[in-house]
């Protein structure tokens, strides 16, 4: 976690694309690891950092990474009870996902969120 945090502090959106993509993948891995350890706030921060590094048109250029980061980010937000953000992020996923399979994880997270809020 420490290495990824240090790299996040040093990256700028103007950095080389391959370096930025590598760091986004590291943030995804750190987020996955933090989720597996039930460190949901930590996971949220790494996943948000990865998302924030995207440039315009990332859904077209880096679709798989976008789906992975956004889907896990929605789950992390659900885990820390930030249901408004869950709704916003799952809406983005549903809008950009190319298949039902890619939308399924977002729908599941959204339904769980709405259930907790008694909005079903």
C-alpha positions as CSV (number, residue, x, y, z in Angstrom):
1,X,0.0,0.0,0.0
2,X,2.8,2.4,0.9
3,X,4.5,2.2,-2.5
4,X,1.2,2.8,-4.4
5,X,0.4,5.8,-2.1
6,X,3.8,7.3,-2.8
7,X,3.4,6.8,-6.6
8,X,-0.1,8.4,-6.4
9,X,1.4,11.5,-4.8
10,X,4.0,11.8,-7.7
11,X,1.7,11.3,-10.7
12,X,0.2,14.0,-12.7
13,X,-2.4,13.7,-15.5
14,X,0.2,15.0,-17.9
15,X,2.5,12.0,-17.3
16,X,3.1,9.4,-20.0
17,X,0.0,7.3,-20.7
18,X,1.8,4.0,-20.1
19,X,3.0,5.1,-16.7
20,X,-0.4,6.4,-15.8
21,X,-2.1,3.1,-16.9
22,X,0.4,1.1,-14.9
23,X,-0.3,3.1,-11.8
24,X,-4.0,2.8,-12.4
25,X,-3.6,-1.0,-12.5
26,X,-1.5,-0.8,-9.3
27,X,-4.4,1.2,-7.6
28,X,-6.8,-1.5,-8.8
29,X,-4.7,-4.3,-7.2
30,X,-4.3,-2.3,-4.0
31,X,-8.0,-1.7,-3.9
32,X,-8.7,-5.4,-4.4
33,X,-6.3,-6.3,-1.7
34,X,-7.8,-3.7,0.7
35,X,-11.3,-5.0,0.0
36,X,-10.2,-8.6,0.7
37,X,-8.9,-7.3,4.1
38,X,-12.1,-5.4,4.8
39,X,-10.2,-2.1,4.7
40,X,-13.0,-0.5,2.8
41,X,-12.0,3.2,3.2
42,X,-8.5,2.3,2.1
43,X,-9.9,0.5,-0.9
44,X,-12.1,3.4,-1.7
45,X,-9.2,5.8,-1.7
46,X,-7.0,3.7,-4.1
47,X,-9.9,3.0,-6.5
48,X,-10.9,6.7,-6.5
49,X,-7.2,7.6,-7.2
50,X,-7.2,5.2,-10.2
51,X,-10.5,6.6,-11.5
52,X,-9.2,10.2,-11.1
53,X,-6.3,9.4,-13.4
54,X,-8.5,8.7,-16.4
55,X,-8.4,11.2,-19.2
56,X,-11.4,11.9,-21.6
57,X,-12.7,9.0,-23.6
58,X,-11.3,6.3,-21.2
59,X,-14.4,4.2,-21.7
60,X,-13.5,3.8,-25.3
61,X,-9.8,3.5,-24.9
62,X,-9.5,1.5,-21.7
63,X,-12.9,-0.2,-21.3
64,X,-11.8,-3.2,-19.2
65,X,-9.9,-1.2,-16.7
66,X,-12.7,1.3,-16.5
67,X,-15.3,-1.4,-15.7
68,X,-13.0,-3.0,-13.1
69,X,-12.1,0.3,-11.3
70,X,-15.7,1.7,-11.3
71,X,-17.4,-1.6,-10.3
72,X,-15.1,-2.2,-7.4
73,X,-15.2,1.5,-6.4
74,X,-19.1,1.2,-6.2
75,X,-18.7,-1.9,-4.0
76,X,-16.2,0.0,-1.7
77,X,-18.6,2.9,-1.5
78,X,-21.4,0.5,-0.6
79,X,-19.2,-1.0,2.1
80,X,-18.7,2.4,3.8
81,X,-22.4,3.3,3.5
82,X,-21.9,6.1,0.9
83,X,-25.1,5.2,-0.9
84,X,-25.4,8.4,-2.8
85,X,-22.0,7.8,-4.4
86,X,-23.1,4.2,-5.2
87,X,-26.0,5.5,-7.1
88,X,-23.9,8.0,-9.1
89,X,-21.2,5.5,-9.9
90,X,-23.5,2.6,-10.8
91,X,-25.3,5.0,-13.1
92,X,-22.1,5.8,-14.9
93,X,-21.3,2.0,-15.3
94,X,-24.8,1.2,-16.6
95,X,-24.5,4.1,-19.1
96,X,-21.2,3.0,-20.5
97,X,-21.2,-0.8,-20.1
98,X,-21.4,-2.7,-23.4
99,X,-23.0,-5.9,-22.2
100,X,-25.4,-7.0,-19.5
101,X,-22.7,-9.1,-18.0
102,X,-20.6,-5.9,-17.5
103,X,-23.7,-4.1,-16.0
104,X,-24.6,-7.0,-13.7
105,X,-22.1,-6.3,-10.9
106,X,-23.3,-2.6,-10.9
107,X,-26.9,-3.6,-10.7
108,X,-26.2,-6.0,-7.8
109,X,-24.4,-3.3,-5.9
110,X,-27.1,-0.8,-6.6
111,X,-29.9,-3.2,-5.5
112,X,-28.1,-4.0,-2.3
113,X,-27.6,-0.2,-1.6
114,X,-31.3,0.5,-2.3
115,X,-32.3,-2.4,0.0
116,X,-30.2,-1.1,2.9
117,X,-31.8,2.3,2.4
118,X,-35.3,0.7,2.2
119,X,-35.9,2.3,-1.2
120,X,-36.9,-0.9,-3.0
